[in-house]
Amino acid sequence: MSVDHLLHRITIDPHICGGRPCLRGMRIRVKDVLDLLAAGASHDEILSDYPYLEEADIFAALAYASQQTDHCILRVA
């Protein structure tokens, strides 16, 4: 699955979770999935705890986080 296809799973709606990035319009934020992964949860554990998520949603959260950290650094001469 391509990164572009994964990123289509990320939605931002001002009426859902205060406009924070969520997965497929649901009230599960990208941050929630990233926090679970950072705490050591496996994909299987996350999918078991959140049965409405799909494994591609986990990869989408990672792809989104990766994209957000890749920005230009401008240096003043």
N, C-alpha and C positions, 0 to 999 in steps of 0.2 A: 504494500500500500504506500503510495507516495505521500510525502510530507504535505503537499497541497491538499490532497484528499483528506488527510487526518485533520488538518486545520479547519476544514469545513464543519467539523464536529464541535468546534468551539463557538459559542454564541455569547453575544454581549447585548443585554436588553436592560434598559434602565428600570424596568418593572420587576426584574428577577435578580435577587441578591444584590440590590443596589447598583446594578450595572457592572458587577465584577464578572470576569470571564467564567462561563459555566459550560457544562458538557451537554450538548444537544438540547438546549433550552430547559433542562431540568434544574432543580435547585441543588445541584452538586457542583461546587466551584472547582476550577482547576487547582486552586490552592489546597483544597481538601485532599485531592488525590495526591498531590505532591507531598503534603505533610505526612500522609500515610506511608508513602514510599520512603520518605526520609526517616521515618520511625522504624523502618525495617519490614513493613508489611509486604508480603509477596503479592503478585498479581492474583493468584488464586484466592488469597485471603480477602483482598479487596472485592473481588467479584462475588465471593460468598457473602460478604457483609452488605454489599450493594448489588443485588441480583438484577437490577434494571440497567446496570452498566455492562458494557462490552469491553473486551480486551483492547479493541481499537481506541476506546475512550482513554484508556491509560496511556497508550502511545501518543494520543493526541495531546494530552496534558503535558507530556514530556516534550513533544515537538514545539508546543506553544511556549513553554518555559525556555527552551533553547533559543527560539526565535527572539524572545523578549530580552535575552541577555546579550544579543549580538547587535550592538549599536556602535556607531562611529565615535571615536574619541578625537576631538579637535584640540589641537595644541596651538597656543598663541605664541608667535615668534617674538 
